[in-house]
Amino acid sequence: MGTLGDAVKIRLKAPPVDGRANKALIAFLAKALNVGRSQVTLIGGQTSRMKRLRVDGLSLETATQRLLSASSDPPG
């Protein structure tokens, strides 16, 4: 995982087939941010490498701190 300006780069092991990579991304972010999966919503880029997500219940500062301290092990 790395940062690119306002973006975060995350590598997934899950293939981009049948939404598996999107599900793996949501699961990874929920765990890294210590929130429920239902609080992480993919709002743009469903079929793109660049995604936009919304995380309910966290400030941007808290989310950034938690992501930066998360494990760099790729999910799923």
SULJOTA-V450270 format. One record per residue. N is the residue number from 1. SS is DSSP state (alpha for helix, beta for strand, coil for the rest). Layout:
<<N	SS> <N	SS>>
This chain:
<<1	coil> <2	beta> <3	beta> <4	beta> <5	coil> <6	coil> <7	beta> <8	beta> <9	beta> <10	coil> <11	coil> <12	coil> <13	coil> <14	coil> <15	coil> <16	coil> <17	coil> <18	coil> <19	coil> <20	alpha> <21	alpha> <22	alpha> <23	alpha> <24	alpha> <25	alpha> <26	alpha> <27	alpha> <28	alpha> <29	alpha> <30	alpha> <31	alpha> <32	alpha> <33	alpha> <34	coil> <35	coil> <36	coil> <37	alpha> <38	alpha> <39	alpha> <40	beta> <41	beta> <42	beta> <43	beta> <44	beta> <45	coil> <46	coil> <47	coil> <48	coil> <49	coil> <50	coil> <51	coil> <52	beta> <53	beta> <54	beta> <55	beta> <56	coil> <57	coil> <58	coil> <59	coil> <60	alpha> <61	alpha> <62	alpha> <63	alpha> <64	alpha> <65	alpha> <66	alpha> <67	alpha> <68	alpha> <69	alpha> <70	coil> <71	coil> <72	coil> <73	coil> <74	coil> <75	coil> <76	coil>>
